[in-house]
Amino acid sequence: MEARPRDALYRALSQVIDPETGASITDLGLVFDADVTPDGRCAVVRVAQVPRARRLIAAIRTAIESAGRFDDGRLEFVKDPPWLPEAMATPEARARLADAASRPAAPARVEDVREHVGQVMDPEMGLSLAELGLIYGIELDGTGRQASIRMTLTSPMCPVGPWLVEAVRQAALLAVGVEDASVELVWDPPWDPRTMASEEARMDLGLP
């Protein structure tokens, strides 16, 4: 009986398909561990900390929710151990990875980079960077592989500034086609929420 919730969890995760390869995240070896607490109330899923898996975060969360009536579903992205598809993926999944790698990859699109970057949340404000108007510009190089982002912070003294800069860089890498990303922190023009934040964000901040 105790194994059933865990089996259901793995079955749900096996339905999450990587669109680039057409293989499931379990066959790809991206799921390091999936377990249920002894009381059956919490699911804990550990997944490789790689862009391929992070692009599927919404689908993975949906799978966890569909696997059972858990009070909580924790999704953890981990770097250790590193994802080694040659050892962790099934033979068929490895073949699909090789096939995907052999195909010319389409260049990234600015719209996709903006969508991922804009979803990064400012932990102090509780609002996304897109809503706050903190992303000043996004450019791709001629190959469409290198993304350059210009952003600012709500204040030069923002204590989470370094974390936000790295979070934006990591978010840009989630866009399909982006192989590298750089973030430039700028202060000109100064951030003004009255003109740069969205209407909804201004309401949340109590601004006219």
Order of alpha helices (4+ residues) and beta strands (2+ residues): alpha-beta-beta-alpha-alpha-beta-alpha-alpha-alpha-beta-beta-alpha-beta-beta-alpha-beta-alpha-alpha
